[in-house]
């Protein structure tokens, strides 16, 4: 197991070393939800930055609702599990090598984001379901945030979580999982330790989760054996109030998760889609990660009107670093036009993730939008004035898209699906042509 300096420091504070504990460092991703009246116009606003290894490619991919034969299986990243009779339509942003997703949404307005976390309980390297697999399974099977929560904890109990989070054949990076699960009415913060878990319901204010445990004494549902397990491990005596993050965190990791929450909290009554995008782009706060090891490889912002007569709108970047990427809108309708230009090459059974031992090769997973973005970044990094001019033009294109979506959310007319069936496709196409 490889350790970086931050990992050694954390372990040192705990009085531990590499020999006594094998633990990878969770990347510092952030995700947020904001509810009315903190937000404008009765909208629930959700956002996430996905911090992953710098060179990893993230793709954006749509799967239509589908029926499945009785007794059929679904091949997740590492294991196969029983399929359900029907899966919902989903839109995912995911590392291109795996089956699950870092974040995404479904046709019912459910959004889920995953965070890798470290706890006192060492994460299992035995291949099972990844946290990202559970994101996709929750979206495919849950029509509300609570249904998705129930799906995830049920599968966690049945199959467990474990396996390498990175496309890395030289060492294993295993984590526990935290989730932010959101719909038009409520959100759930779900944090897990092996098969054990706790969850808090959120219906107001602003909430941020990151790569640290955040639940404290307010727990709305939990694994029935959670507290007895903590007692058997000697982490809680039962004589004090049960504080989830204090019981299960390493050292003081549960303290002070996210400065980005402060930025949103100051915008009382005025949080918009643009506000969330600005927070995700903020490198000064650390929300937009750009370090030697990790980079924000993709981002999402979703707008969920509490009035169900209006559509939910989801914005994906599909490219690294939101401070130099643009958010492109997507709306669920029938017969959505697929967008191959943000999908990585499909390698099938020849994919190194499918072969054992895994990850013996690193194929080129760049999709067309990623390549175009990469070429442009190379040019602008060598010409600051040109880069700033280009970004201004790109943000103007993004603004036009935001204004068009705002018109949809304030219109008294019912949305014509034909008007948005190729919305995301056209935005990606325009972006690529602009880069050229």
Steps between C-alpha positions, in 0.01 A plus 500: 500500500640839402468789745541870432613760754146590610427135567809460716411812698147378563618158610767655719240705687314177572810328632493258207740408223497320167561164663206519742248636251472491122299797395483711185431873499152603390500775236352830622175509301208722603126492439220733607126540519304817571128525572244780494481759647882517471456454124309716257170412333420185699787298353711228661857542373749213507868508401810284511866515403653159438866502607683202354855409388617776266523301178173312538235564232138546599221441247134605495265223396123450475315172551132474413243335727493127433323177591698191598431128488427314826815348649735720296822644642665840469880519471623778729865607509631189675205273578164395351180539701132425442330739259160655573200478262526868399772765514443875470656730240825647634768751403841435654837669534746221565867401481508333160642169621227406743131396488369732770522877530637779715175692455186510293123537481196304394176573319313552831722784616717297735867606515776308676866579565763276655789590729791269584576515872741344749389387844626299795376194316753412225327482162486157341724428202287193420306571183134572567283802413677833471340816637468612138310181412257580780444849353389350170293226662323756719417713196385203293273365773381795711222739393549716812802585713371273781445212257855542369631503859314176573641342182857592590493377860325177398767425240773599744365249749472225237823546304729723703735766364861459396757502223736743334357849447772588249615360168830401654660158471794585727304545825150484642310810608192397695257733679179512691218700341285803574208615287288809448161388367262776389155541345254788465383474861788379715857380521669220691860494618602134517836400649628144516757296690523157338142370499400736782346839429315804628294763319364847567201658325540859375207718393630854553811714496832415336691174540850405388667161518858418412755224556449500878221371720252777580207340683500572872213437744210570263439162338160427348556139391787259560614140474333311786834371627699820450537596866562148628773461237666821619491366856654165406786687330562709811422824314196591711416406857126560486527741794514815284281641224567317175684730257555316172798696370675509837457125541614396153740772384877476503642760742330837446404442137135572572564864583441776245409345168436768249559874466281497190198460725579838654499658154153362431367580847582869446273504194184473708197506274713556191659164417462428129649263245765762433581524871560126518719507189704785649557301820611194304746715304658653811859380538572738787259312728639163395166390354649495149788257548817542295800337667790285392301187577133584450293715267131580472450275198129582450216696658120501515235751606132402511192719543197322645182712507282413796202555272476165314346661192844639410786281372823435687808632317845345539824667391811290428852612406643169373847660518751576778511811720169692502695827514592436135204287394141584419185344639265361235129438571312170473128427550344154517251440219416198288739410218790712628766538231815315605829691507792279391736798518500487882523120516835324525595212268325175592753217534267216603666185631840636390482774762780459757243551777329178390814285504673353804739615623327831433645826372812358339464758222370858484303543178428843353150578629479859374177588323468764227395784732783418742755509216369831369508648850853365550628655177353837584638491855846434363478805277354738758747402772772643278306820421324647805324777307366255245391267777307772683331612180403142417355444847294818478346379176438155646330644808284714273385182325428347840305809606283478188422141591412596857266773377326256265452254785367774727239577235389136517471516879292817494283423198126447543500262205563126527846403374501350153738199521597550136664830597749339738549145368836598352583777750812344653613365161484847343685662790785248480515534122515879524775483761716270290455712188593807701817335628603425143 
